Amino acid sequence: MQTSLALSAAVLTEASLSFLGLGAQPPIPSWSQMLQAARVEVAPWATRAQGGTVALAAPGFNQLG
């Protein structure tokens, strides 16, 4: 149970840091880097896939526990 809670916290922490530019560097894929790239481009609807994935992953890991 503790592992699933820690995993959801790790996903949210990584997503927050990567969105701010403090997480993984560009060769390493990250949901938040993809979210930030879609936000900057002319396709704002592309943010729904990455944002939805992060938004569903954390509660999903909590439900798993």
C-alpha positions as CSV (number, residue, x, y, z in Angstrom):
1,M,0.0,0.0,0.0
2,Q,2.8,2.4,0.9
3,T,4.5,1.7,-2.4
4,S,1.4,2.7,-4.5
5,L,1.1,6.0,-2.5
6,A,4.8,6.7,-3.0
7,L,4.6,5.9,-6.7
8,S,1.8,8.4,-7.2
9,A,3.7,11.0,-5.3
10,A,6.8,10.3,-7.5
11,V,4.7,10.7,-10.7
12,L,3.3,14.0,-9.5
13,T,6.7,15.3,-8.3
14,E,8.4,14.3,-11.6
15,A,5.6,15.9,-13.6
16,S,5.8,19.2,-11.6
17,L,9.6,19.4,-11.8
18,S,9.7,18.6,-15.5
19,F,7.1,21.1,-16.3
20,L,9.1,23.8,-14.5
21,G,12.3,22.7,-16.4
22,L,14.0,21.2,-13.3
23,G,13.3,17.5,-14.1
24,A,14.6,15.2,-16.8
25,Q,16.6,16.7,-19.6
26,P,15.2,16.6,-23.2
27,P,16.6,13.3,-24.5
28,I,14.7,11.5,-21.7
29,P,11.0,11.4,-22.3
30,S,8.6,12.9,-19.8
31,W,4.9,13.5,-19.8
32,S,5.3,17.0,-18.6
33,Q,7.9,17.9,-21.2
34,M,5.4,16.7,-23.8
35,L,2.7,18.7,-22.1
36,Q,4.9,21.8,-22.2
37,A,5.8,21.3,-25.8
38,A,2.1,20.9,-26.8
39,R,1.2,24.1,-24.8
40,V,3.8,26.1,-26.6
41,E,2.9,24.9,-30.1
42,V,-0.3,25.8,-32.0
43,A,-2.1,22.7,-30.9
44,P,-3.5,23.4,-27.4
45,W,-5.9,20.4,-27.7
46,A,-2.8,18.1,-27.6
47,T,-2.3,19.0,-24.0
48,R,-5.4,17.0,-23.0
49,A,-3.7,13.6,-23.7
50,Q,-0.6,14.3,-21.6
51,G,-2.4,16.1,-18.8
52,G,-5.1,13.5,-18.6
53,T,-2.5,10.8,-18.4
54,V,-0.8,12.4,-15.4
55,A,-4.2,13.3,-13.9
56,L,-5.3,9.6,-14.1
57,A,-2.0,7.9,-13.3
58,A,-1.8,9.3,-9.7
59,P,-5.3,8.3,-8.6
60,G,-4.9,5.1,-10.4
61,F,-1.9,4.1,-8.4
62,N,-3.7,5.1,-5.2
63,Q,-6.6,2.9,-6.2
64,L,-4.2,0.1,-6.9
65,G,-3.1,0.2,-3.2
